[in-house]
Amino acid sequence: MHYRNGREAKNGDTIIQIGFDGKINALGVLANATPGNDYCNGTIAQIFPMPTSACMCDCLHVEDLMELLKQAGLDKRPAGK
């Protein structure tokens, strides 16, 4: 199991899901994923932590993150195998 950028996926990882439209759909923890399949595998246990203070120098706007992903070629879903 591997993420879009090729990193190995493991249950318990904190992840984001990018939708077909290139926007972030979900933020959460990967659960119930089984090895050998990169498509429709596992669930995302969405997390909504308690509010925390925001130091702007440590933050990115979600649109800027998506632009970085686009520049790295990670904005498109890989072709099925």
All heavy atoms as a GROMACS GRO file, in nm:
protein
  606
    1MET      N    1   0.086  -0.116   0.000
    1MET     CA    2   0.000   0.000   0.000
    1MET      C    3   0.090   0.122   0.000
    1MET      O    4   0.182   0.131   0.081
    1MET     CB    5  -0.086   0.005   0.125
    1MET     CG    6  -0.177  -0.113   0.147
    1MET     SD    7  -0.277  -0.094   0.298
    1MET     CE    8  -0.153  -0.071   0.423
    2HIS      N    9   0.059   0.213  -0.092
    2HIS     CA   10   0.142   0.332  -0.104
    2HIS      C   11   0.055   0.454  -0.131
    2HIS      O   12  -0.047   0.445  -0.199
    2HIS     CB   13   0.245   0.317  -0.215
    2HIS     CG   14   0.345   0.211  -0.184
    2HIS    ND1   15   0.322   0.079  -0.214
    2HIS    CD2   16   0.466   0.217  -0.124
    2HIS    CE1   17   0.426   0.007  -0.174
    2HIS    NE2   18   0.515   0.088  -0.119
    3TYR      N   19   0.100   0.568  -0.078
    3TYR     CA   20   0.032   0.694  -0.104
    3TYR      C   21   0.066   0.745  -0.243
    3TYR      O   22   0.152   0.689  -0.312
    3TYR     CB   23   0.071   0.798   0.002
    3TYR     CG   24   0.030   0.757   0.141
    3TYR    CD1   25   0.125   0.733   0.239
    3TYR    CD2   26  -0.104   0.742   0.174
    3TYR    CE1   27   0.088   0.696   0.368
    3TYR    CE2   28  -0.142   0.704   0.302
    3TYR     CZ   29  -0.047   0.680   0.398
    3TYR     OH   30  -0.083   0.644   0.524
    4ARG      N   31   0.002   0.850  -0.283
    4ARG     CA   32   0.019   0.910  -0.415
    4ARG      C   33   0.165   0.941  -0.447
    4ARG      O   34   0.209   0.927  -0.560
    4ARG     CB   35  -0.066   1.037  -0.423
    4ARG     CG   36  -0.072   1.098  -0.560
    4ARG     CD   37  -0.171   1.211  -0.565
    4ARG     NE   38  -0.306   1.157  -0.565
    4ARG     CZ   39  -0.414   1.224  -0.598
    4ARG    NH1   40  -0.405   1.350  -0.632
    4ARG    NH2   41  -0.532   1.168  -0.594
    5ASN      N   42   0.242   0.980  -0.347
    5ASN     CA   43   0.382   1.014  -0.370
    5ASN      C   44   0.475   0.894  -0.356
    5ASN      O   45   0.596   0.909  -0.361
    5ASN     CB   46   0.426   1.126  -0.276
    5ASN     CG   47   0.420   1.085  -0.130
    5ASN    OD1   48   0.372   0.978  -0.095
    5ASN    ND2   49   0.467   1.172  -0.043
    6GLY      N   50   0.422   0.775  -0.338
    6GLY     CA   51   0.502   0.654  -0.331
    6GLY      C   52   0.539   0.609  -0.190
    6GLY      O   53   0.592   0.500  -0.172
    7ARG      N   54   0.512   0.691  -0.091
    7ARG     CA   55   0.543   0.655   0.048
    7ARG      C   56   0.456   0.538   0.091
    7ARG      O   57   0.338   0.531   0.059
    7ARG     CB   58   0.517   0.775   0.139
    7ARG     CG   59   0.547   0.748   0.284
    7ARG     CD   60   0.521   0.873   0.366
    7ARG     NE   61   0.544   0.847   0.506
    7ARG     CZ   62   0.579   0.940   0.593
    7ARG    NH1   63   0.595   1.065   0.555
    7ARG    NH2   64   0.597   0.909   0.720
    8GLU      N   65   0.515   0.444   0.167
    8GLU     CA   66   0.440   0.330   0.216
    8GLU      C   67   0.330   0.375   0.311
    8GLU      O   68   0.352   0.460   0.398
    8GLU     CB   69   0.534   0.233   0.289
    8GLU     CG   70   0.465   0.108   0.338
    8GLU     CD   71   0.556   0.013   0.413
    8GLU    OE1   72   0.675   0.046   0.430
    8GLU    OE2   73   0.508  -0.092   0.454
    9ALA      N   74   0.212   0.319   0.294
    9ALA     CA   75   0.097   0.352   0.379
    9ALA      C   76   0.086   0.250   0.492
    9ALA      O   77   0.102   0.130   0.470
    9ALA     CB   78  -0.031   0.352   0.297
   10LYS      N   79   0.056   0.300   0.612
   10LYS     CA   80   0.040   0.212   0.727
   10LYS      C   81  -0.082   0.257   0.807
   10LYS      O   82  -0.106   0.378   0.822
   10LYS     CB   83   0.162   0.218   0.818
   10LYS     CG   84   0.288   0.166   0.753
   10LYS     CD   85   0.404   0.172   0.850
   10LYS     CE   86   0.521   0.231   0.779
   10LYS     NZ   87   0.610   0.310   0.849
   11ASN      N   88  -0.158   0.161   0.856
   11ASN     CA   89  -0.268   0.194   0.945
   11ASN      C   90  -0.213   0.275   1.062
   11ASN      O   91  -0.104   0.247   1.112
   11ASN     CB   92  -0.337   0.067   0.996
   11ASN     CG   93  -0.420   0.002   0.889
   11ASN    OD1   94  -0.500   0.067   0.822
   11ASN    ND2   95  -0.403  -0.128   0.871
   12GLY      N   96  -0.286   0.378   1.102
   12GLY     CA   97  -0.242   0.465   1.209
   12GLY      C   98  -0.177   0.593   1.160
   12GLY      O   99  -0.154   0.685   1.239
   13ASP      N  100  -0.145   0.600   1.030
   13ASP     CA  101  -0.088   0.723   0.973
   13ASP      C  102  -0.194   0.834   0.973
   13ASP      O  103  -0.311   0.809   0.947
   13ASP     CB  104  -0.045   0.703   0.828
   13ASP     CG  105   0.079   0.616   0.811
   13ASP    OD1  106   0.146   0.587   0.911
   13ASP    OD2  107   0.106   0.578   0.695
   14THR      N  108  -0.152   0.956   1.000
   14THR     CA  109  -0.238   1.072   0.981
   14THR      C  110  -0.226   1.113   0.835
   14THR      O  111  -0.115   1.132   0.785
   14THR     CB  112  -0.196   1.188   1.073
   14THR    OG1  113  -0.202   1.143   1.208
   14THR    CG2  114  -0.288   1.308   1.055
   15ILE      N  115  -0.341   1.123   0.766
   15ILE     CA  116  -0.340   1.145   0.621
   15ILE      C  117  -0.442   1.250   0.579
   15ILE      O  118  -0.533   1.283   0.655
   15ILE     CB  119  -0.369   1.014   0.545
   15ILE    CG1  120  -0.508   0.959   0.578
   15ILE    CG2  121  -0.262   0.909   0.576
   15ILE    CD1  122  -0.550   0.841   0.492
   16ILE      N  123  -0.424   1.301   0.456
   16ILE     CA  124  -0.526   1.380   0.391
   16ILE      C  125  -0.570   1.302   0.268
   16ILE      O  126  -0.492   1.223   0.213
   16ILE     CB  127  -0.478   1.521   0.349
   16ILE    CG1  128  -0.365   1.512   0.247
   16ILE    CG2  129  -0.440   1.604   0.469
   16ILE    CD1  130  -0.335   1.644   0.178
   17GLN      N  131  -0.694   1.320   0.226
   17GLN     CA  132  -0.743   1.260   0.103
   17GLN      C  133  -0.772   1.372   0.004
   17GLN      O  134  -0.839   1.469   0.037
   17GLN     CB  135  -0.871   1.181   0.127
   17GLN     CG  136  -0.924   1.117  -0.001
   17GLN     CD  137  -1.057   1.050   0.021
   17GLN    OE1  138  -1.148   1.111   0.077
   17GLN    NE2  139  -1.069   0.927  -0.022
   18ILE      N  140  -0.719   1.355  -0.118
   18ILE     CA  141  -0.741   1.451  -0.225
   18ILE      C  142  -0.850   1.395  -0.315
   18ILE      O  143  -0.840   1.282  -0.363
   18ILE     CB  144  -0.612   1.476  -0.304
   18ILE    CG1  145  -0.501   1.524  -0.210
   18ILE    CG2  146  -0.636   1.575  -0.418
   18ILE    CD1  147  -0.364   1.522  -0.270
   19GLY      N  148  -0.956   1.474  -0.338
   19GLY     CA  149  -1.067   1.429  -0.420
   19GLY      C  150  -1.039   1.435  -0.569
   19GLY      O  151  -0.934   1.482  -0.613
   20PHE      N  152  -1.133   1.385  -0.647
   20PHE     CA  153  -1.120   1.386  -0.793
   20PHE      C  154  -1.105   1.528  -0.847
   20PHE      O  155  -1.048   1.548  -0.953
   20PHE     CB  156  -1.242   1.319  -0.858
   20PHE     CG  157  -1.248   1.172  -0.834
   20PHE    CD1  158  -1.346   1.117  -0.753
   20PHE    CD2  159  -1.154   1.086  -0.891
   20PHE    CE1  160  -1.352   0.981  -0.731
   20PHE    CE2  161  -1.160   0.949  -0.869
   20PHE     CZ  162  -1.259   0.898  -0.788
   21ASP      N  163  -1.157   1.627  -0.774
   21ASP     CA  164  -1.148   1.766  -0.818
   21ASP      C  165  -1.018   1.832  -0.774
   21ASP      O  166  -0.998   1.951  -0.797
   21ASP     CB  167  -1.267   1.845  -0.764
   21ASP     CG  168  -1.279   1.842  -0.613
   21ASP    OD1  169  -1.194   1.780  -0.546
   21ASP    OD2  170  -1.373   1.904  -0.561
   22GLY      N  171  -0.927   1.756  -0.710
   22GLY     CA  172  -0.799   1.811  -0.669
   22GLY      C  173  -0.802   1.883  -0.536
   22GLY      O  174  -0.703   1.940  -0.494
   23LYS      N  175  -0.915   1.882  -0.467
   23LYS     CA  176  -0.928   1.949  -0.338
   23LYS      C  177  -0.920   1.847  -0.225
   23LYS      O  178  -0.949   1.730  -0.243
   23LYS     CB  179  -1.060   2.024  -0.331
   23LYS     CG  180  -1.066   2.134  -0.434
   23LYS     CD  181  -1.182   2.226  -0.412
   23LYS     CE  182  -1.164   2.336  -0.506
   23LYS     NZ  183  -1.238   2.407  -0.572
   24ILE      N  184  -0.880   1.894  -0.108
   24ILE     CA  185  -0.870   1.805   0.007
   24ILE      C  186  -1.010   1.772   0.057
   24ILE      O  187  -1.089   1.861   0.087
   24ILE     CB  188  -0.785   1.870   0.118
   24ILE    CG1  189  -0.641   1.886   0.068
   24ILE    CG2  190  -0.790   1.787   0.246
   24ILE    CD1  191  -0.551   1.963   0.161
   25ASN      N  192  -1.039   1.641   0.065
   25ASN     CA  193  -1.170   1.592   0.109
   25ASN      C  194  -1.175   1.562   0.257
   25ASN      O  195  -1.278   1.578   0.320
   25ASN     CB  196  -1.206   1.462   0.036
   25ASN     CG  197  -1.259   1.484  -0.101
   25ASN    OD1  198  -1.282   1.595  -0.144
   25ASN    ND2  199  -1.276   1.374  -0.172
   26ALA      N  200  -1.064   1.507   0.309
   26ALA     CA  201  -1.068   1.459   0.446
   26ALA      C  202  -0.929   1.465   0.508
   26ALA      O  203  -0.828   1.457   0.439
   26ALA     CB  204  -1.118   1.315   0.450
   27LEU      N  205  -0.929   1.478   0.640
   27LEU     CA  206  -0.809   1.472   0.722
   27LEU      C  207  -0.840   1.374   0.832
   27LEU      O  208  -0.946   1.382   0.895
   27LEU     CB  209  -0.778   1.610   0.781
   27LEU     CG  210  -0.680   1.613   0.899
   27LEU    CD1  211  -0.540   1.576   0.854
   27LEU    CD2  212  -0.681   1.749   0.964
   28GLY      N  213  -0.752   1.277   0.852
   28GLY     CA  214  -0.780   1.181   0.957
   28GLY      C  215  -0.671   1.077   0.969
   28GLY      O  216  -0.560   1.094   0.919
   29VAL      N  217  -0.708   0.966   1.034
   29VAL     CA  218  -0.616   0.856   1.059
   29VAL      C  219  -0.658   0.738   0.974
   29VAL      O  220  -0.775   0.699   0.972
   29VAL     CB  221  -0.617   0.819   1.209
   29VAL    CG1  222  -0.528   0.699   1.237
   29VAL    CG2  223  -0.574   0.938   1.294
   30LEU      N  224  -0.561   0.678   0.903
   30LEU     CA  225  -0.588   0.562   0.819
   30LEU      C  226  -0.616   0.440   0.907
   30LEU      O  227  -0.541   0.411   1.000
   30LEU     CB  228  -0.468   0.533   0.728
   30LEU     CG  229  -0.480   0.412   0.637
   30LEU    CD1  230  -0.594   0.428   0.538
   30LEU    CD2  231  -0.349   0.388   0.564
   31ALA      N  232  -0.724   0.370   0.877
   31ALA     CA  233  -0.762   0.250   0.952
   31ALA      C  234  -0.815   0.143   0.857
   31ALA      O  235  -0.864   0.174   0.748
   31ALA     CB  236  -0.870   0.285   1.055
   32ASN      N  237  -0.803   0.018   0.897
   32ASN     CA  238  -0.861  -0.096   0.826
   32ASN      C  239  -0.809  -0.117   0.685
   32ASN      O  240  -0.875  -0.182   0.604
   32ASN     CB  241  -1.014  -0.086   0.823
   32ASN     CG  242  -1.074  -0.071   0.959
   32ASN    OD1  243  -1.037  -0.144   1.051
   32ASN    ND2  244  -1.163   0.024   0.977
   33ALA      N  245  -0.692  -0.064   0.653
   33ALA     CA  246  -0.634  -0.085   0.520
   33ALA      C  247  -0.560  -0.219   0.519
   33ALA      O  248  -0.497  -0.256   0.618
   33ALA     CB  249  -0.540   0.029   0.484
   34THR      N  250  -0.569  -0.290   0.406
   34THR     CA  251  -0.501  -0.419   0.394
   34THR      C  252  -0.399  -0.412   0.281
   34THR      O  253  -0.426  -0.353   0.176
   34THR     CB  254  -0.601  -0.532   0.367
   34THR    OG1  255  -0.680  -0.499   0.253
   34THR    CG2  256  -0.693  -0.553   0.485
   35PRO      N  257  -0.283  -0.472   0.300
   35PRO     CA  258  -0.177  -0.467   0.199
   35PRO      C  259  -0.222  -0.523   0.064
   35PRO      O  260  -0.309  -0.609   0.057
   35PRO     CB  261  -0.067  -0.555   0.260
   35PRO     CG  262  -0.091  -0.551   0.406
   35PRO     CD  263  -0.241  -0.543   0.420
   36GLY      N  264  -0.160  -0.469  -0.042
   36GLY     CA  265  -0.184  -0.521  -0.176
   36GLY      C  266  -0.283  -0.443  -0.259
   36GLY      O  267  -0.312  -0.480  -0.371
   37ASN      N  268  -0.335  -0.333  -0.206
   37ASN     CA  269  -0.435  -0.257  -0.281
   37ASN      C  270  -0.420  -0.109  -0.249
   37ASN      O  271  -0.424  -0.070  -0.134
   37ASN     CB  272  -0.575  -0.305  -0.243
   37ASN     CG  273  -0.684  -0.240  -0.324
   37ASN    OD1  274  -0.658  -0.164  -0.416
   37ASN    ND2  275  -0.807  -0.269  -0.290
   38ASP      N  276  -0.406  -0.027  -0.353
   38ASP     CA  277  -0.393   0.118  -0.334
   38ASP      C  278  -0.524   0.192  -0.362
   38ASP      O  279  -0.530   0.314  -0.354
   38ASP     CB  280  -0.284   0.174  -0.426
   38ASP     CG  281  -0.144   0.128  -0.384
   38ASP    OD1  282  -0.125   0.092  -0.266
   38ASP    OD2  283  -0.055   0.128  -0.470
   39TYR      N  284  -0.630   0.120  -0.398
   39TYR     CA  285  -0.758   0.183  -0.435
   39TYR      C  286  -0.870   0.130  -0.346
   39TYR      O  287  -0.879   0.009  -0.321
   39TYR     CB  288  -0.792   0.154  -0.582
   39TYR     CG  289  -0.694   0.220  -0.677
   39TYR    CD1  290  -0.575   0.158  -0.711
   39TYR    CD2  291  -0.720   0.345  -0.730
   39TYR    CE1  292  -0.484   0.219  -0.796
   39TYR    CE2  293  -0.631   0.407  -0.815
   39TYR     CZ  294  -0.513   0.343  -0.848
   39TYR     OH  295  -0.423   0.404  -0.931
   40CYS      N  296  -0.956   0.220  -0.299
   40CYS     CA  297  -1.073   0.184  -0.216
   40CYS      C  298  -1.035   0.086  -0.106
   40CYS      O  299  -1.096  -0.018  -0.090
   40CYS     CB  300  -1.185   0.128  -0.304
   40CYS     SG  301  -1.243   0.245  -0.427
   41ASN      N  302  -0.931   0.120  -0.032
   41ASN     CA  303  -0.878   0.030   0.068
   41ASN      C  304  -0.869   0.106   0.200
   41ASN      O  305  -0.796   0.202   0.211
   41ASN     CB  306  -0.740  -0.018   0.024
   41ASN     CG  307  -0.682  -0.121   0.119
   41ASN    OD1  308  -0.750  -0.171   0.206
   41ASN    ND2  309  -0.555  -0.151   0.102
   42GLY      N  310  -0.942   0.061   0.300
   42GLY     CA  311  -0.935   0.122   0.431
   42GLY      C  312  -1.037   0.234   0.450
   42GLY      O  313  -1.117   0.263   0.362
   43THR      N  314  -1.029   0.294   0.565
   43THR     CA  315  -1.118   0.405   0.599
   43THR      C  316  -1.035   0.517   0.660
   43THR      O  317  -0.924   0.494   0.709
   43THR     CB  318  -1.227   0.362   0.700
   43THR    OG1  319  -1.163   0.308   0.816
   43THR    CG2  320  -1.320   0.259   0.640
   44ILE      N  321  -1.092   0.637   0.658
   44ILE     CA  322  -1.029   0.751   0.723
   44ILE      C  323  -1.113   0.786   0.845
   44ILE      O  324  -1.230   0.824   0.830
   44ILE     CB  325  -1.018   0.872   0.628
   44ILE    CG1  326  -0.932   0.837   0.507
   44ILE    CG2  327  -0.960   0.992   0.703
   44ILE    CD1  328  -0.930   0.946   0.401
   45ALA      N  329  -1.055   0.769   0.961
   45ALA     CA  330  -1.120   0.811   1.085
   45ALA      C  331  -1.093   0.960   1.098
   45ALA      O  332  -0.983   1.001   1.135
   45ALA     CB  333  -1.066   0.733   1.203
   46GLN      N  334  -1.193   1.040   1.061
   46GLN     CA  335  -1.170   1.184   1.058
   46GLN      C  336  -1.148   1.238   1.198
   46GLN      O  337  -1.209   1.193   1.294
   46GLN     CB  338  -1.288   1.254   0.991
   46GLN     CG  339  -1.295   1.218   0.843
   46GLN     CD  340  -1.384   1.311   0.764
   46GLN    OE1  341  -1.400   1.427   0.799
   46GLN    NE2  342  -1.441   1.260   0.658
   47ILE      N  343  -1.055   1.333   1.206
   47ILE     CA  344  -1.020   1.392   1.334
   47ILE      C  345  -1.051   1.541   1.332
   47ILE      O  346  -1.030   1.609   1.234
   47ILE     CB  347  -0.872   1.370   1.369
   47ILE    CG1  348  -0.781   1.416   1.254
   47ILE    CG2  349  -0.844   1.225   1.402
   47ILE    CD1  350  -0.633   1.407   1.283
   48PHE      N  351  -1.102   1.585   1.440
   48PHE     CA  352  -1.130   1.728   1.459
   48PHE      C  353  -1.081   1.763   1.598
   48PHE      O  354  -1.155   1.761   1.694
   48PHE     CB  355  -1.279   1.758   1.445
   48PHE     CG  356  -1.331   1.724   1.309
   48PHE    CD1  357  -1.397   1.605   1.285
   48PHE    CD2  358  -1.310   1.810   1.203
   48PHE    CE1  359  -1.443   1.572   1.159
   48PHE    CE2  360  -1.357   1.780   1.077
   48PHE     CZ  361  -1.424   1.659   1.055
   49PRO      N  362  -0.950   1.792   1.609
   49PRO     CA  363  -0.894   1.819   1.741
   49PRO      C  364  -0.950   1.947   1.801
   49PRO      O  365  -1.007   2.031   1.732
   49PRO     CB  366  -0.744   1.832   1.714
   49PRO     CG  367  -0.733   1.867   1.570
   49PRO     CD  368  -0.853   1.808   1.502
   50MET      N  369  -0.929   1.959   1.929
   50MET     CA  370  -0.970   2.080   1.999
   50MET      C  371  -0.898   2.199   1.935
   50MET      O  372  -0.787   2.186   1.886
   50MET     CB  373  -0.932   2.071   2.146
   50MET     CG  374  -1.004   1.960   2.222
   50MET     SD  375  -1.182   1.982   2.224
   50MET     CE  376  -1.198   2.127   2.323
   51PRO      N  377  -0.961   2.314   1.936
   51PRO     CA  378  -0.895   2.432   1.880
   51PRO      C  379  -0.759   2.454   1.945
   51PRO      O  380  -0.740   2.430   2.063
   51PRO     CB  381  -0.990   2.546   1.915
   51PRO     CG  382  -1.122   2.481   1.933
   51PRO     CD  383  -1.092   2.344   1.989
   52THR      N  384  -0.665   2.496   1.863
   52THR     CA  385  -0.531   2.523   1.912
   52THR      C  386  -0.486   2.658   1.859
   52THR      O  387  -0.538   2.705   1.758
   52THR     CB  388  -0.435   2.410   1.866
   52THR    OG1  389  -0.313   2.423   1.936
   52THR    CG2  390  -0.411   2.412   1.719
   53SER      N  391  -0.394   2.720   1.928
   53SER     CA  392  -0.349   2.850   1.882
   53SER      C  393  -0.275   2.835   1.750
   53SER      O  394  -0.212   2.732   1.724
   53SER     CB  395  -0.259   2.916   1.986
   53SER     OG  396  -0.146   2.837   2.010
   54ALA      N  397  -0.284   2.934   1.666
   54ALA     CA  398  -0.224   2.930   1.533
   54ALA      C  399  -0.113   3.032   1.522
   54ALA      O  400  -0.138   3.152   1.531
   54ALA     CB  401  -0.330   2.956   1.426
   55CYS      N  402   0.009   2.984   1.505
   55CYS     CA  403   0.121   3.073   1.472
   55CYS      C  404   0.127   3.077   1.320
   55CYS      O  405   0.154   2.974   1.257
   55CYS     CB  406   0.252   3.018   1.529
   55CYS     SG  407   0.256   3.014   1.708
   56MET      N  408   0.097   3.189   1.261
   56MET     CA  409   0.088   3.198   1.115
   56MET      C  410   0.216   3.153   1.046
   56MET      O  411   0.212   3.097   0.937
   56MET     CB  412   0.052   3.340   1.071
   56MET     CG  413  -0.088   3.384   1.112
   56MET     SD  414  -0.216   3.272   1.052
   56MET     CE  415  -0.264   3.191   1.203
   57CYS      N  416   0.331   3.172   1.111
   57CYS     CA  417   0.457   3.132   1.049
   57CYS      C  418   0.469   2.979   1.040
   57CYS      O  419   0.557   2.928   0.970
   57CYS     CB  420   0.576   3.191   1.124
   57CYS     SG  421   0.592   3.135   1.294
   58ASP      N  422   0.381   2.906   1.106
   58ASP     CA  423   0.381   2.759   1.102
   58ASP      C  424   0.267   2.704   1.017
   58ASP      O  425   0.249   2.582   1.011
   58ASP     CB  426   0.367   2.702   1.243
   58ASP     CG  427   0.484   2.738   1.332
   58ASP    OD1  428   0.596   2.753   1.278
   58ASP    OD2  429   0.465   2.752   1.454
   59CYS      N  430   0.190   2.789   0.953
   59CYS     CA  431   0.069   2.746   0.882
   59CYS      C  432   0.077   2.771   0.732
   59CYS      O  433   0.154   2.855   0.686
   59CYS     CB  434  -0.053   2.821   0.937
   59CYS     SG  435  -0.084   2.790   1.112
   60LEU      N  436  -0.002   2.696   0.658
   60LEU     CA  437  -0.022   2.717   0.514
   60LEU      C  438  -0.170   2.718   0.486
   60LEU      O  439  -0.246   2.643   0.548
   60LEU     CB  440   0.040   2.602   0.432
   60LEU     CG  441   0.191   2.593   0.423
   60LEU    CD1  442   0.229   2.465   0.350
   60LEU    CD2  443   0.249   2.713   0.352
   61HIS      N  444  -0.212   2.800   0.393
   61HIS     CA  445  -0.350   2.796   0.346
   61HIS      C  446  -0.364   2.669   0.263
   61HIS      O  447  -0.272   2.628   0.191
   61HIS     CB  448  -0.380   2.920   0.262
   61HIS     CG  449  -0.525   2.934   0.229
   61HIS    ND1  450  -0.587   2.858   0.134
   61HIS    CD2  451  -0.620   3.016   0.280
   61HIS    CE1  452  -0.714   2.891   0.126
   61HIS    NE2  453  -0.737   2.987   0.215
   62VAL      N  454  -0.478   2.605   0.269
   62VAL     CA  455  -0.500   2.479   0.198
   62VAL      C  456  -0.480   2.497   0.046
   62VAL      O  457  -0.429   2.407  -0.021
   62VAL     CB  458  -0.638   2.419   0.233
   62VAL    CG1  459  -0.751   2.504   0.177
   62VAL    CG2  460  -0.648   2.277   0.185
   63GLU      N  461  -0.515   2.613  -0.009
   63GLU     CA  462  -0.495   2.636  -0.152
   63GLU      C  463  -0.346   2.638  -0.187
   63GLU      O  464  -0.306   2.591  -0.294
   63GLU     CB  465  -0.561   2.766  -0.196
   63GLU     CG  466  -0.712   2.759  -0.192
   63GLU     CD  467  -0.779   2.893  -0.219
   63GLU    OE1  468  -0.708   2.996  -0.234
   63GLU    OE2  469  -0.903   2.895  -0.223
   64ASP      N  470  -0.263   2.689  -0.097
   64ASP     CA  471  -0.119   2.690  -0.120
   64ASP      C  472  -0.061   2.549  -0.113
   64ASP      O  473   0.028   2.514  -0.190
   64ASP     CB  474  -0.049   2.782  -0.020
   64ASP     CG  475  -0.095   2.928  -0.035
   64ASP    OD1  476  -0.127   2.968  -0.148
   64ASP    OD2  477  -0.100   2.998   0.067
   65LEU      N  478  -0.111   2.469  -0.020
   65LEU     CA  479  -0.069   2.329  -0.013
   65LEU      C  480  -0.105   2.256  -0.142
   65LEU      O  481  -0.023   2.183  -0.198
   65LEU     CB  482  -0.134   2.259   0.106
   65LEU     CG  483  -0.111   2.108   0.116
   65LEU    CD1  484   0.037   2.075   0.126
   65LEU    CD2  485  -0.190   2.050   0.231
   66MET      N  486  -0.224   2.279  -0.193
   66MET     CA  487  -0.266   2.214  -0.317
   66MET      C  488  -0.180   2.259  -0.434
   66MET      O  489  -0.147   2.179  -0.522
   66MET     CB  490  -0.414   2.239  -0.344
   66MET     CG  491  -0.508   2.173  -0.244
   66MET     SD  492  -0.476   1.996  -0.214
   66MET     CE  493  -0.486   1.931  -0.379
   67GLU      N  494  -0.138   2.385  -0.435
   67GLU     CA  495  -0.049   2.433  -0.542
   67GLU      C  496   0.087   2.364  -0.534
   67GLU      O  497   0.144   2.326  -0.637
   67GLU     CB  498  -0.032   2.585  -0.532
   67GLU     CG  499   0.053   2.644  -0.643
   67GLU     CD  500   0.002   2.618  -0.784
   67GLU    OE1  501  -0.121   2.611  -0.805
   67GLU    OE2  502   0.086   2.604  -0.876
   68LEU      N  503   0.138   2.344  -0.414
   68LEU     CA  504   0.264   2.271  -0.398
   68LEU      C  505   0.250   2.128  -0.448
   68LEU      O  506   0.340   2.074  -0.514
   68LEU     CB  507   0.308   2.272  -0.252
   68LEU     CG  508   0.354   2.406  -0.196
   68LEU    CD1  509   0.372   2.397  -0.044
   68LEU    CD2  510   0.482   2.450  -0.263
   69LEU      N  511   0.137   2.065  -0.417
   69LEU     CA  512   0.114   1.929  -0.466
   69LEU      C  513   0.106   1.926  -0.618
   69LEU      O  514   0.160   1.836  -0.683
   69LEU     CB  515  -0.014   1.872  -0.405
   69LEU     CG  516  -0.009   1.844  -0.255
   69LEU    CD1  517  -0.147   1.806  -0.203
   69LEU    CD2  518   0.092   1.736  -0.223
   70LYS      N  519   0.043   2.027  -0.676
   70LYS     CA  520   0.033   2.036  -0.822
   70LYS      C  521   0.170   2.051  -0.885
   70LYS      O  522   0.203   1.984  -0.983
   70LYS     CB  523  -0.057   2.153  -0.859
   70LYS     CG  524  -0.082   2.167  -1.007
   70LYS     CD  525  -0.180   2.282  -1.034
   70LYS     CE  526  -0.208   2.295  -1.181
   70LYS     NZ  527  -0.300   2.406  -1.209
   71GLN      N  528   0.253   2.137  -0.828
   71GLN     CA  529   0.388   2.158  -0.880
   71GLN      C  530   0.471   2.031  -0.874
   71GLN      O  531   0.558   2.008  -0.957
   71GLN     CB  532   0.458   2.271  -0.804
   71GLN     CG  533   0.400   2.407  -0.830
   71GLN     CD  534   0.458   2.514  -0.738
   71GLN    OE1  535   0.556   2.492  -0.667
   71GLN    NE2  536   0.395   2.631  -0.738
   72ALA      N  537   0.443   1.947  -0.775
   72ALA     CA  538   0.516   1.821  -0.759
   72ALA      C  539   0.452   1.708  -0.841
   72ALA      O  540   0.500   1.596  -0.836
   72ALA     CB  541   0.522   1.783  -0.612
   73GLY      N  542   0.344   1.740  -0.914
   73GLY     CA  543   0.277   1.638  -0.995
   73GLY      C  544   0.193   1.542  -0.913
   73GLY      O  545   0.161   1.433  -0.959
   74LEU      N  546   0.155   1.582  -0.792
   74LEU     CA  547   0.078   1.494  -0.704
   74LEU      C  548  -0.070   1.531  -0.697
   74LEU      O  549  -0.143   1.478  -0.613
   74LEU     CB  550   0.139   1.496  -0.563
   74LEU     CG  551   0.283   1.446  -0.557
   74LEU    CD1  552   0.339   1.470  -0.418
   74LEU    CD2  553   0.290   1.299  -0.594
   75ASP      N  554  -0.114   1.620  -0.784
   75ASP     CA  555  -0.254   1.664  -0.782
   75ASP      C  556  -0.346   1.572  -0.859
   75ASP      O  557  -0.467   1.579  -0.846
   75ASP     CB  558  -0.267   1.807  -0.836
   75ASP     CG  559  -0.219   1.818  -0.979
   75ASP    OD1  560  -0.120   1.751  -1.016
   75ASP    OD2  561  -0.279   1.895  -1.055
   76LYS      N  562  -0.292   1.482  -0.939
   76LYS     CA  563  -0.373   1.392  -1.022
   76LYS      C  564  -0.363   1.250  -0.968
   76LYS      O  565  -0.257   1.204  -0.926
   76LYS     CB  566  -0.323   1.393  -1.167
   76LYS     CG  567  -0.327   1.529  -1.232
   76LYS     CD  568  -0.466   1.563  -1.279
   76LYS     CE  569  -0.468   1.685  -1.364
   76LYS     NZ  570  -0.500   1.807  -1.300
   77ARG      N  571  -0.473   1.181  -0.972
   77ARG     CA  572  -0.477   1.042  -0.928
   77ARG      C  573  -0.401   0.956  -1.028
   77ARG      O  574  -0.418   0.969  -1.149
   77ARG     CB  575  -0.623   0.996  -0.922
   77ARG     CG  576  -0.641   0.863  -0.860
   77ARG     CD  577  -0.788   0.828  -0.856
   77ARG     NE  578  -0.816   0.738  -0.748
   77ARG     CZ  579  -0.923   0.661  -0.745
   77ARG    NH1  580  -1.010   0.666  -0.842
   77ARG    NH2  581  -0.943   0.581  -0.644
   78PRO      N  582  -0.316   0.864  -0.979
   78PRO     CA  583  -0.242   0.778  -1.071
   78PRO      C  584  -0.335   0.683  -1.145
   78PRO      O  585  -0.442   0.649  -1.096
   78PRO     CB  586  -0.146   0.701  -0.982
   78PRO     CG  587  -0.184   0.730  -0.842
   78PRO     CD  588  -0.282   0.841  -0.841
   79ALA      N  589  -0.292   0.642  -1.265
   79ALA     CA  590  -0.371   0.547  -1.342
   79ALA      C  591  -0.382   0.415  -1.269
   79ALA      O  592  -0.290   0.374  -1.199
   79ALA     CB  593  -0.304   0.526  -1.478
   80GLY      N  594  -0.496   0.349  -1.283
   80GLY     CA  595  -0.518   0.219  -1.219
   80GLY      C  596  -0.424   0.114  -1.273
   80GLY      O  597  -0.373   0.124  -1.383
   81LYS      N  598  -0.401   0.012  -1.191
   81LYS     CA  599  -0.311  -0.096  -1.231
   81LYS      C  600  -0.390  -0.219  -1.264
   81LYS      O  601  -0.494  -0.243  -1.217
   81LYS     CB  602  -0.213  -0.126  -1.118
   81LYS     CG  603  -0.124  -0.008  -1.089
   81LYS     CD  604  -0.034  -0.038  -0.971
   81LYS     CE  605   0.045   0.086  -0.936
   81LYS     NZ  606   0.122   0.076  -0.818
   0.00000   0.00000   0.00000
